[in-house]
Amino acid sequence: MDLQITNCNNFFKIKGVLNKTSIDLFQNKFNDIFDKVDDLTISIKDIESMDKVGVSAIARLHEEALMKNKRFSIIGYGCKELYDHFKTSTAA
């Protein structure tokens, strides 16, 4: 399934596959997002799969939120790879 991103206010739903093929759509949608909003919520419950490029893209959003002192939330049980990334980062 192709990547689909829908939003209402600062709540974004991501559906499909987030990988190196679909990363351009993701990056275009979230490019400089924290210059426009103070908090951002992303639902990943409908992500079917995510490769390391997708995990890195979401991790970069998290880092940008921290640097700009913005709130960033990820909700849903959509992707084990993303969970493992943040679990490893927290432990380190």
N, C-alpha and C positions, 0 to 999 in steps of 0.2 A: 504494500500500500504506500502511496506517495505521502509526503508530509503535508499535513494540514494544520494551520494555526488560526484559531479564532479568538476573539477577545471581546470583552465588555469591560469598559473602564480599564482598570489595572490588573484584571484577571485574564490570563491567557490559557487556552487549552491547546495542547499539542497532541496530535493524533497521527499515527503512522510510524514510519521508520526514520530515525534521525541518524544519518550516516554521512560519509564524505560526499555522496551524491546529492543529498538534500541540504547540506550545511549552508549553502549560499542563501536559500530562502530563510533559514533560521537567523543567520547573521544579519541579513537585510532588515528583518522584522525587529530585531533587538539592538541594532546599531545605535549607540548613544541613547538608549532608552532611559537611563538614569539622569540624563539632562532634561528629560520631559516629565518624569514621575518621581515621587519620593518613596513609593513602595510598589513592589511588583510581586505578583503571585502567579506561579506557573503550575498547571496541573499536568502531571506526566502519566496519569493512570491509563491513558489510551495509547501510549507509546508501545508499539509492538516489539521493537528492538532498537538498540543504540550501540554504535561502535565507539572506539576510543576518541574519534573526532567529535562525536556528539557529546560525549561525557566532558571532553575538554571545553567545548563551547559553553555548556551550562556552568562548569567550574569557573570559566572566565567571567560569566555574569555575576557569579557569587563574589569573586575577587573585586570586580568593579563596584559592586554594592558596598563592600567593606571599605574600599578606598574613598568612596564618595559619601560614606556614612548614610546609606540608604537601606531600607528594609527590603529583603528578598526572601520569599518563601517558595518552597517546592512542596507540592502536595501530591499524594497518590502513591500507589505501590507499583508504578509502571515499569521500573527498570532496575534490575539487580546490579548492573554494572555501575550505575550512578550511585546507588546506595553504598556499594563497596568502595567507590572512590572517596566519598566523604567520610566513611567509617575509617578508612586507612589514613586519611589526612588528619582526622581528629586524634587518632591514636599516636601519630608521629609528632 
